[in-house]
Amino acid sequence: MNVPLKRQRPHGLNELYDEQAAIKSALEDRLLGIFDRWGYRRIVLPTFGYYESLSSGASPALQRQMFRFFDREGEIIALRADMTPLTARLVGTRLYDSPLPMRFCYSGSVFRYEPPQAGQRHEFTQVGVELIGGASPEADAEVIALAIASLKALGVGEFQVNLGQVAYLRAALGDNSVQGDRQEALEQAIGRKNDAEVATLLEQIGVSREAERQIRALPHLYGGREVLANARDLSLNAAAREAIDYLEQVYALLVAQDVAEHVMLDLGEVRSMAYYTGISFHGYVQGLGLHLCSGGRYDDLVSNYGPSMPAVGFALGIERAMLASSVSADLGVDALFAADMPASVRRLIAALREKGLRVEIDVVGRHGKDLLDYARQRQATRVIDCASEDRFALYDTGERELSRDELLEEVSRWTH
């Protein structure tokens, strides 16, 4: 029975082929290669798990975006919506006595319900790193610098990393408990720079006049190093000043690493406050209205699964990167052979593949014009047709007729 087209694949799921599939793989390989050179080891994480575990520490918005279902025992199961909680669980339950710090990297699909629009998918690939066990400005600066190196490697053109400090807002709120929908509303209002909405929410929360002054200034504390001095002047207490002092140390390390030109200080960068405890950042690319990467410090998350450990990391969305990347894919074939080749030539074909050449054998019996037409579709650099046991036609820059020995000698030179 044929399945109706509209029922064959839900909206927002990946189905890539040819150049798009090759570009996606190339971008993932680039990132994982960079992570490896920075000392981050690959981990492979499960695709689904218990909802209670995977939603631990997640913001209300992320919890609403998770895909949930029941297993056969009636347990609520969720598809992973984020790799970080899974990494925290791995560390907290199995690796808690490993030498610190631990550096991990990953790549895999995550699943979220997102409104259907460009760059927003139900399934997308998240590639990222987690640095566990480092509570210093050096750890934060390393992760931010690695995020910048990753954006450069993706070939996305002009980009900017907005760096904030969640701890500064937490210090201003003091003992006021802000959670759930109220927290989410405050984060979004600050992020939208909506002064009226921020003021209304702060009145509902019930903060002091001094705290209100500090928090209402957050959307406007945006720019270079001068932001630090302005934020320090507005600081309500020692905790707020310590948060700015810490951010200043991180920024100084970024300056020392010659990457601060890509960083904009933004104390209105407080989204996902339930998740992060210190610095937080988002990476934006010119011409793309969505952030390409996000990260920050989350010192409380591992303790949901085991011993308390400081941690910082970031993740990048590959599908969004593909919208902005200049990386292209070479799908061309180095050589296309007709099917009826003698054993001596087939052995040479195997040797070419072992040496890294992309070699195809036509398996449907094409010859002459049909083989050449197919070769053009496959973007083949060379085409070898077979006229007889000892006569071959080689097409590269022109057309040549070769004996078997001449063909073997010619092919042997392709890897030199």
N, C-alpha and C positions, 0 to 999 in steps of 0.2 A: 504494500500500500504506500503510495506517495504521500509524504508529509507536506502540507501546504507551506508555501515559502515563508509566510509570516510566522510560522510555528517552528521553523528549522533552527533558528538561533536567536536567543534573547538579545535585546539591544545592549550595546556597551561592552561586548566581549571581544577579545582579540582574535583576529583571523588574518594573519599577515602572510605574504608569499612574495617570491622573487625579490626585487630590490628592497622593498620595505622590510622583509624578514632578514635580509642580509645586513641592512643598515642597523637594525635593532641588535643583531648579534655582534656586529662590529663595535657598537657603542658599549654594550655590556662588557665585551672583552677588553676594551680600552680602560674602562673604570676598574675592573677587577685586576688588571695588570698594574695600574697605579697603586691600588690598595696593597697589593702584594709587595711592591717596592717600598712602601711605607711601613711594612711589617705587620699588616693585618691578615689574619688567617681566615680561610673560608669556612663557614658553617652552613649546613643545610637544615632547614627548619620545617616542621610539619605544616601542611596546608590548612588544617582545621583542628579544632580542639574544643574544650568545654568553654561555653560562653562566659561563665563566671571568671575563668582564668584569663581569657583573651581580652576581656573588657576591663580588667583591673587597671586603674590609673588613667583610663581613657576619658576624654572629655564627653559631656552629654551629646555633643554633635556627632562624634565618632561612634558612640554607642548606637545612636539612631541609624547610622550608615551601615552597620554590620549585618551581613546576611546570616540568618539563624534558621535552624531546623531541628527536629527531634531525631535522635537515633532510635534503635530498636528497643532500647531499655528505657526510653522516655526522657533521657537526658537532653538538655538544650545544648546543641552544638553550633559553633559559629565558624565560618570561613575567616581566615586571618585577614584583618583589615590593616595591620601594621606589623612590621617585623620586630620592632623594639621590645614589646612585651614578651615575645617568644624568646628573644635573646636574654632578657632579664630572667625569665623562668629557667632557662638552661643554666645560667650562671648560678642562680640562687639555689637550685636543686641538685646540680651535679658538679659544678666547677667551683664551688664556693671556697675550696681550700687550695686552689691553684695559685701559682705565683702571680703577684700583681705588678704592673697593670696587665690586663688581658686586652688584646686587640682582635676584633672579629670583623669580618665583612660578609655580605650575603647578596644574593640576587634571586628574585622570584616574584611570582604573581601575588598581588593582594587584591582584596575584593571589597568594594564599598558601593553603596547606592549613591550615585551622583546624578544631578540633573543632566539630561542629555544636551551637551554642547561641546564645542571644540576643546580638546584637551581634558575632558572629564569623561571617564569611563567607569563601568562597573568592575572591570578587571584591568589592572595595569601592573607594570613591572617596577618593583621598588628595588633599587640597588643602593647599598649604604654601608656604613661602618658604625661600630660601637666601641668606645674606649672605656673599659671598666676598671675601676680601682684607682683612678687618678683624680684628686680633688683640687688640683692646682690650676692657676691661670695658664701654665704651659700646656696642660691637657686640652683646655678649651681652645687655645690658639692653634694647637696642632690640628684639631678637627676642623676649625674654620679654614685654615690654610689648605687642608686636604680638600675641602669642598671647593675652594677657589681653583686648585689644581685640576680638579675633576671638571669644572665648568670650562676651563681653558681647553682641556683635552677633547671636549665634546664639539668644539668648533662652533659655538653658538653666537659668536660675535660679542657685542658690547653687553656686559652684565654687571650687576651690582648686588652686593650682599648687605641686607639691612640687619644690623646687629643691635639687639636690645638686652634688657636685664629684668627678668621677671621678678627677681628678688627685690628690686626697687619698689615695685607696686605692692608686693606683699608687705614690705616694711611700712609703707604708707597706710595700708589697711589695718595694720596692727592686729588687735584682738577681734576685729569684725570678721565673722565667719561668712565667707562668700563662696558658695558652692552651687552646683547644678545650673539651672537655667539662669539664675541671677548672675552667676559668674560669667557664663557664656555671653549674656547680654552686655555686661560691662566690657568684656574683651572686644566684642564686635564694635561697640560704640567708640571705644578708644581707637581701634584699628581704622574705623571710617572717619576719624577725626570729627565726630559729631558732638560738638561742645554742649549743645542743649540736652542731648540724650544722656551724655555722661553726667551732667549736673543732676538730671532727674533721678538717675539710678543711684547716685551717691546720696541723694536726699533719702531715698527709700532704704538704703543700707544703714544710714545713720552714722556718718563719719564726722570727725571734728572739722572745724573750719580750716585749720592748718593742713589737715590731711586732704581735704577737698581741693585746696589750692595746689598742692603737690600733684594730685592725681589728674586734675583738669589741665595741668600743664603738659602731661605726657604726650598727647598727640602733636605738640608743637616742639618737643625736644628732639629735633631731627637735624643732622648735619655732621660737621667734623668734630675735631677735638674740643671745640668751644662748648659743645653739648654737655660735656662732663662738668665743666665749671658751673654752668647754669643749673644743672641737676643737683650739684652739691649745695648750691645756695638755697635751693628749694627744699632740701632734705629736712624732714621732720624730726628724725631721731638718728641715733648712732647706727642702727641697722641699715637705714637708707644710705648713710654716708659710706658704710662699709661696702654696700652693694656697688656704689659708684667707684670706690677705690679699686675694687676687684675688676670691674669693667675696664678701668683705666689701665690696669696691669695687662689685661688681655690685649687691649688695643696697642699698647706699647710693644708687645711681642709681635703683633702683626706688622707694625711699622718696621721692626728690626728684621723681619723676614721679607720685606719689600712687597707685601701684598695688600697693605692698607689702602692703596689707591682704589681698590675694588670694594672697600667697606664704607658704609654710611651708618653712623650711629643713629639709632632710632629707638628711643625709650617708649614709643607707642607700640613697639613690637612685643605685644604681650599675649598673643593668641595662644590657645592651648595651655593656659596657665595651670590647669589641673595636672598637666603632664610634666611641665618643666618647673625647675626650682631655682635656676640661675640664669645664665645667659641663654638667649634664644635668637635664632636668625632664620631668614628666608633669602633665597637667591632668586633674583629676577633678571630676565633677559629682555633687552630692548625689542619692542614689537610684540611681545607675548604678554597678555594680560594676566596670566596665572604665574604663581611662583613655580620655579623649576626644582628647587630643593629646599628642605627645611631641616632644622636641627636645634639642639640645645642641650643643656644640662638637666639631668633627671635623677637626683640623688636619692629619691624615695622609692623608686620603682622596684629595684631588686629586692628590697626588704618585704615586698608583698609575697615573695616566694621563698625567701631564705634570709641569710644575714644581710645587714645593711651594707651597701657599697656605693660609693660615688660613681657616677657614670655620665658620659657625654657622647653624643653621636649625631649623625645626620643621614638622611635618605634622599634619594633623587629619583624622579619619575622618568623612566626611559621614553615612554610614549610622548610626554611633553617635550623632552629633549629632541625628539625626532622632528617636531614642528619647527624647531629653531636651528637645528644643527646643519652645518655645511658638509658633513661627512657624506660621501657617496659610496656606492658599492660597485665593485668590479665583478660582474657575473660572467665575464668572458671565459671561454674555454681555450686552453693553450693549444690543444690539438684535438681534431675529430677524425677518427679512423672509420673507414667502412668496415662492415662486420666480418667479411670473409678474409681475414688476415691469416697468414701461416703462423705456425707455433713460434718460430724465431722472432717474428715481429711482436707477437702477443707477450713474449717474455720481456721484450724491450719496453713495451707499454707499461708492464708492471713495475719495471725499474724506474721509468719516468715518474710514475705516481709516488713511489717511495722517496723520490728526490724532491717532491713537492709540486710537480706540475699537475695541472687540472686537465685530465685526458678523458675523453668520452669515446666509446665505441657505439656506432649506430647499430641498433638491434632489430631494425625492421627491413633491412636489405636495400637501402637506397644506394644509387650510383649516379654518376654524371650530374646533370642539372638538378635532379631532386636532392642529391646529397649536398650540393653547393647551396641550394636554397635553404635547406635545413641548417647548414653551417652558419649562414648569415643570421638566422634567427637565434642561434646559440652563441653568436658573437665569437666564433672560433677564429683564432689567429692563423692556424694552419689546418688544411684538410688533406687527408691521404685517402685516395680512392684505389681500388684494386681492380686491375684489368685482367690479370692472370696470376698464376703462381709466382711468376718472376717479373711481372711488369706492373708498375705502380705510377700513379699520377699524384704529384705533390703540388698543392696550391698554397702559396703564401704571398709573396710580393708579385708573383706571376704564376705560370704553370710550367712544371718540369716533369719529364718522364724519367723514372729511375728503375734500375734493376733492384733485386732484393738486397744485394750486398751494398749498393749505393744508398738505398733507403736506410739500412741499418747504420751505415757510417754517418749519414745525415742526422738521423734521430739521436745518435749517441752524442752529437755536438750540442744539442739543445740545452743541456744542463751545465755547460762549461762557460 
